[in-house]
Amino acid sequence: MFRYLLLSAALLFSLVAAGPAAPSFQIARLQYGGGGDWYGNKTSLPNLIRFCNQTLKTNIAPEEAVVEPDSPLLLQYPFVHMTGHGNVTFTDAEAKNLRRYLLGGGFLHIDDNYGLDKYIRPEMKKVLPELDFVELPFSHPIYHQKFPFPKGLPKIHEHDGKRPQGFGLVYKGRLVCFYTYECDLGNGWEDPEVYKDPVEKHEEALRMGANLLAYALTQQ
């Protein structure tokens, strides 16, 4: 059933609506435990959704859902976003449900909002112990959807001054989780006045975000 829902979402993604219509699907933010600020970047997803609906002609619900890792509702969302600065913990039940979601066709985007890295890596090992994060090459299709990024992820905020990196968990040839590190993509999606970023940075972040959604909804 979940694969059918994803296929339906991908089909609707490819169609341009002739007029106003009910949203075709909704994307979600992951509400995880451990005390980390899962709720950060409050304007990021609504802005990304608006951008995708305008530029990609998607018909995504304008507001994100909020879903917990062990919720049966997780399986309704073809794209789930996760962010934060601090601690993350998944219970055994949450890890099992996240695994079911990802192997059943779901897509998780993890965005390190600075400080998440040391927590999220061991927690994702609970979900997919057989997989390790691998850095995706710049030739990967996720960087070459509607908007080309031949040098990979844009650098939105400096933090430690490291280069931005995009890591993936790949299961049987399918990218099930994309982890953006030293990039702060979600900050770039926020209203420009939040961080006083140049308009060009905001647009660059939104274009890369649109690529993530496009890839997640159309990959085999």
C-alpha positions in Angstrom: 0.0 0.0 0.0 2.8 2.4 0.9 4.6 1.9 -2.4 1.3 2.5 -4.1 0.9 5.8 -2.3 4.5 6.8 -3.3 3.8 5.9 -6.9 0.6 8.0 -6.8 2.6 10.9 -5.4 5.2 10.6 -8.1 2.5 10.6 -10.8 0.8 13.6 -9.4 4.2 15.4 -9.1 4.5 15.1 -12.9 1.2 16.6 -13.7 0.4 20.4 -13.9 -3.0 21.2 -12.4 -5.4 22.9 -14.8 -6.9 24.9 -11.9 -7.1 25.0 -8.1 -7.3 21.5 -6.6 -7.0 19.9 -3.2 -3.4 19.1 -2.3 -2.1 15.9 -3.7 0.0 15.0 -0.7 1.7 16.4 2.4 5.3 16.3 3.7 6.2 16.0 7.3 8.7 17.0 10.0 10.0 14.3 12.3 9.3 14.9 16.1 12.0 12.9 17.7 12.9 12.3 21.4 16.1 13.1 23.3 15.7 16.8 23.9 17.0 18.1 20.6 15.1 21.0 18.9 13.3 19.0 16.2 11.0 22.1 15.8 13.8 24.4 14.6 13.6 26.5 11.5 9.8 27.1 11.7 9.4 28.9 8.4 11.7 26.5 6.4 9.3 23.8 5.2 6.4 26.2 4.3 8.8 28.2 2.2 10.2 25.2 0.5 6.7 23.9 -0.2 5.6 27.2 -1.7 8.8 27.3 -3.9 8.2 23.7 -5.1 4.5 24.4 -5.9 5.5 27.5 -7.9 8.6 26.2 -9.7 8.0 22.5 -10.0 4.2 22.7 -10.3 3.7 20.3 -7.5 0.5 20.4 -5.4 1.9 19.9 -1.9 -0.2 20.9 1.1 1.0 24.3 2.2 1.7 23.3 5.8 3.9 20.4 6.9 2.6 17.6 9.2 4.4 16.7 12.4 4.9 13.0 12.9 6.7 10.9 15.6 9.0 8.1 14.5 6.8 5.3 15.9 3.6 6.6 14.5 1.7 4.5 12.0 0.9 7.8 10.2 4.6 8.0 9.2 3.8 5.8 6.3 1.5 8.4 4.8 4.3 10.8 3.9 6.6 10.3 0.9 9.1 12.9 2.2 10.0 13.5 5.9 12.4 16.2 7.1 14.5 16.1 10.3 16.6 18.9 11.8 18.1 20.1 15.0 21.2 21.0 17.0 21.4 18.5 19.7 20.5 15.1 21.2 18.4 12.6 19.3 17.2 9.2 20.6 15.2 6.5 18.9 13.5 3.8 21.0 13.5 0.3 19.6 9.9 0.7 18.4 10.8 4.0 16.7 13.8 2.5 15.0 11.7 -0.4 13.8 9.0 1.8 12.4 11.5 4.1 10.7 13.2 1.1 9.1 9.8 -0.1 7.8 9.1 3.4 6.4 12.5 3.7 4.6 12.5 0.2 3.2 8.9 0.5 2.2 9.6 3.5 -0.1 9.9 6.5 2.2 12.6 9.1 2.1 14.2 10.9 5.1 16.1 14.1 4.8 18.3 14.9 7.8 19.6 18.4 8.0 22.4 19.1 10.5 21.5 22.5 12.0 24.9 22.4 13.7 25.6 19.9 16.5 23.4 17.0 15.3 26.1 14.9 13.7 27.5 13.0 16.8 23.9 12.1 17.8 22.3 11.2 14.5 24.9 8.8 13.2 24.6 6.2 16.0 20.8 6.6 16.1 20.5 5.8 12.4 22.6 2.7 13.0 19.7 1.5 15.1 17.4 2.0 12.1 19.7 0.5 9.4 22.6 -1.3 11.2 23.7 -2.9 7.9 24.3 0.5 6.2 26.9 3.3 6.6 26.6 6.9 5.5 28.5 7.4 2.2 29.3 10.7 0.7 27.4 11.0 -2.6 29.4 12.0 -5.7 28.6 15.3 -7.3 27.4 13.3 -10.3 24.5 11.9 -8.3 21.1 12.6 -9.7 20.0 14.4 -6.5 22.3 17.3 -7.6 20.9 17.3 -11.1 17.2 17.6 -11.0 15.5 20.8 -12.3 18.4 22.8 -10.8 22.0 21.7 -11.5 24.5 21.8 -8.6 27.7 20.5 -10.3 29.7 21.1 -7.2 27.3 19.5 -4.8 25.5 21.2 -1.8 25.6 25.0 -1.4 27.3 26.4 1.7 24.6 28.4 3.4 26.2 29.1 6.9 29.8 28.7 7.9 29.8 27.0 11.3 33.2 25.2 11.4 34.1 26.4 8.0 34.2 22.9 6.6 33.0 22.1 3.1 29.3 21.0 2.8 28.8 17.3 2.4 25.8 15.2 1.3 25.8 11.7 2.8 23.4 8.9 1.9 22.1 5.6 3.2 21.6 3.4 0.1 19.6 0.2 0.4 19.7 -2.1 -2.6 20.6 0.7 -4.9 17.9 3.1 -3.6 18.8 6.3 -1.7 16.5 6.1 1.4 18.1 8.8 3.5 20.0 12.0 2.6 22.0 13.8 5.2 23.1 17.3 4.6 26.1 18.2 6.8 28.0 21.6 7.2 25.5 23.1 4.9 22.5 24.4 6.9 20.1 23.9 4.1 17.1 24.4 6.3 18.4 27.7 7.6 18.5 28.8 4.0 14.9 27.9 3.5 13.8 30.2 6.3 12.4 33.7 5.8 15.3 35.8 4.6 15.0 38.2 7.5 15.6 35.5 10.1 19.3 35.2 9.4 19.7 38.2 7.1 21.1 36.0 4.4 21.5 37.5 0.9 18.6 36.7 -1.4 20.9 34.7 -3.6 21.7 32.3 -0.7 18.0 31.9 0.1 17.2 31.1 -3.6 20.2 28.7 -3.8 19.0 26.8 -0.7 15.4 26.6 -2.0 16.6 25.3 -5.4 18.6 22.5 -3.7 15.6 21.7 -1.5 13.4 21.4 -4.6 15.9 19.0 -6.1 15.6 16.8 -2.9 11.8 16.7 -3.2 11.9 16.1 -6.9 14.4 13.2 -6.5 12.5 11.7 -3.6 9.2 11.7 -5.4 10.4 10.3 -8.7 13.3 7.9 -8.0 12.6 4.2 -8.7 
